Amino acid sequence: MNWDQIEGKWKQTKGAVKEKWGKLTEDDLEAIGGRQDQLVGKIQERYGILREEAKKRVDEWLKANREEPAAASHRDKSPQETTHAGRSTGGHS
């Protein structure tokens, strides 16, 4: 998923954003309105981190969401099929 898609589907996406960054309020999410620079700024403000760190976290989240469709296809496979080099790709321990 790229940022244009996130911005276009903000109403659907803001739940995932809220799940990732729980300190963001509903008012924050409305003010962000799908704009990446606004999301970075609100994360910086709510979490008390540098803007560069907030941008890095948003970029990492975006990258993970880009890879999500591939991860979703693994959910239908057995655990043996989703294990690589002895590690499960499920992410939960």
C-alpha positions as a Markdown table, in Angstrom:
| # | Residue | x | y | z |
|---|---|---|---|---|
| 1 | Met | 0.0 | 0.0 | 0.0 |
| 2 | Asn | 1.4 | 3.4 | -0.9 |
| 3 | Trp | 0.6 | 6.7 | 0.8 |
| 4 | Asp | -1.9 | 7.8 | -2.0 |
| 5 | Gln | -3.9 | 4.6 | -1.2 |
| 6 | Ile | -3.8 | 5.3 | 2.5 |
| 7 | Glu | -5.0 | 8.9 | 2.0 |
| 8 | Gly | -7.7 | 7.8 | -0.3 |
| 9 | Lys | -8.9 | 5.1 | 2.1 |
| 10 | Trp | -8.3 | 7.1 | 5.3 |
| 11 | Lys | -11.6 | 6.1 | 6.9 |
| 12 | Gln | -10.7 | 2.4 | 6.5 |
| 13 | Thr | -7.1 | 2.9 | 7.4 |
| 14 | Lys | -7.4 | 5.0 | 10.5 |
| 15 | Gly | -8.4 | 2.0 | 12.6 |
| 16 | Ala | -5.0 | 0.4 | 11.8 |
| 17 | Val | -3.3 | 3.6 | 12.6 |
| 18 | Lys | -5.1 | 3.8 | 15.9 |
| 19 | Glu | -4.2 | 0.2 | 16.7 |
| 20 | Lys | -0.5 | 0.9 | 15.9 |
| 21 | Trp | -0.3 | 4.3 | 17.7 |
| 22 | Gly | -2.9 | 4.1 | 20.5 |
| 23 | Lys | -2.0 | 7.5 | 22.0 |
| 24 | Leu | -3.6 | 9.2 | 18.9 |
| 25 | Thr | -7.1 | 10.4 | 19.7 |
| 26 | Glu | -10.1 | 10.4 | 17.4 |
| 27 | Asp | -9.6 | 14.2 | 17.0 |
| 28 | Asp | -6.0 | 13.6 | 16.0 |
| 29 | Leu | -7.1 | 11.0 | 13.4 |
| 30 | Glu | -9.7 | 13.4 | 12.0 |
| 31 | Ala | -7.1 | 16.3 | 11.9 |
| 32 | Ile | -4.6 | 14.0 | 10.1 |
| 33 | Gly | -7.1 | 13.2 | 7.4 |
| 34 | Gly | -4.7 | 10.8 | 5.7 |
| 35 | Arg | -1.9 | 13.3 | 5.3 |
| 36 | Gln | 1.5 | 11.7 | 6.0 |
| 37 | Asp | 3.1 | 14.8 | 7.3 |
| 38 | Gln | 0.2 | 15.3 | 9.8 |
| 39 | Leu | 0.5 | 11.7 | 11.0 |
| 40 | Val | 4.3 | 12.1 | 11.6 |
| 41 | Gly | 3.7 | 15.4 | 13.5 |
| 42 | Lys | 1.0 | 13.9 | 15.7 |
| 43 | Ile | 3.1 | 10.9 | 16.5 |
| 44 | Gln | 6.0 | 13.1 | 17.3 |
| 45 | Glu | 3.8 | 15.2 | 19.6 |
| 46 | Arg | 2.0 | 12.3 | 21.4 |
| 47 | Tyr | 5.0 | 10.1 | 21.8 |
| 48 | Gly | 7.5 | 12.9 | 22.6 |
| 49 | Ile | 10.0 | 11.7 | 20.0 |
| 50 | Leu | 12.0 | 13.5 | 17.3 |
| 51 | Arg | 10.4 | 14.2 | 14.0 |
| 52 | Glu | 13.0 | 12.0 | 12.2 |
| 53 | Glu | 12.1 | 9.1 | 14.6 |
| 54 | Ala | 8.4 | 9.6 | 14.0 |
| 55 | Lys | 9.0 | 9.6 | 10.2 |
| 56 | Lys | 11.1 | 6.4 | 10.5 |
| 57 | Arg | 8.3 | 4.7 | 12.4 |
| 58 | Val | 5.6 | 5.7 | 9.8 |
| 59 | Asp | 7.9 | 4.6 | 7.0 |
| 60 | Glu | 8.4 | 1.2 | 8.7 |
| 61 | Trp | 4.6 | 0.8 | 9.2 |
| 62 | Leu | 4.0 | 1.7 | 5.6 |
| 63 | Lys | 6.5 | -0.8 | 4.4 |
| 64 | Ala | 4.9 | -3.5 | 6.6 |
| 65 | Asn | 1.5 | -2.7 | 5.1 |
| 66 | Arg | 2.9 | -2.9 | 1.6 |
| 67 | Glu | 4.0 | -6.5 | 2.4 |
| 68 | Glu | 0.7 | -7.4 | 4.1 |
| 69 | Pro | -1.0 | -9.0 | 1.1 |
| 70 | Ala | 1.8 | -11.5 | 0.8 |
| 71 | Ala | 1.6 | -12.2 | 4.5 |
| 72 | Ala | -2.2 | -12.7 | 4.3 |
| 73 | Ser | -1.6 | -15.5 | 1.7 |
| 74 | His | 0.5 | -17.3 | 4.3 |
| 75 | Arg | -2.4 | -17.4 | 6.8 |
| 76 | Asp | -4.1 | -20.1 | 4.8 |
| 77 | Lys | -1.0 | -22.4 | 4.8 |
| 78 | Ser | 0.1 | -24.8 | 7.5 |
| 79 | Pro | 2.7 | -23.7 | 10.0 |
| 80 | Gln | 5.4 | -25.8 | 8.2 |
| 81 | Glu | 4.8 | -23.9 | 5.0 |
| 82 | Thr | 5.2 | -20.5 | 6.7 |
| 83 | Thr | 8.4 | -21.4 | 8.5 |
| 84 | His | 11.7 | -20.2 | 7.1 |
| 85 | Ala | 15.1 | -21.2 | 8.5 |
| 86 | Gly | 13.5 | -22.5 | 11.6 |
| 87 | Arg | 11.6 | -19.3 | 12.3 |
| 88 | Ser | 7.9 | -18.9 | 12.1 |
| 89 | Thr | 6.8 | -15.9 | 10.1 |
| 90 | Gly | 3.7 | -15.5 | 12.3 |
| 91 | Gly | 5.4 | -12.9 | 14.5 |
| 92 | His | 3.7 | -14.1 | 17.7 |
| 93 | Ser | 5.5 | -16.0 | 20.4 |
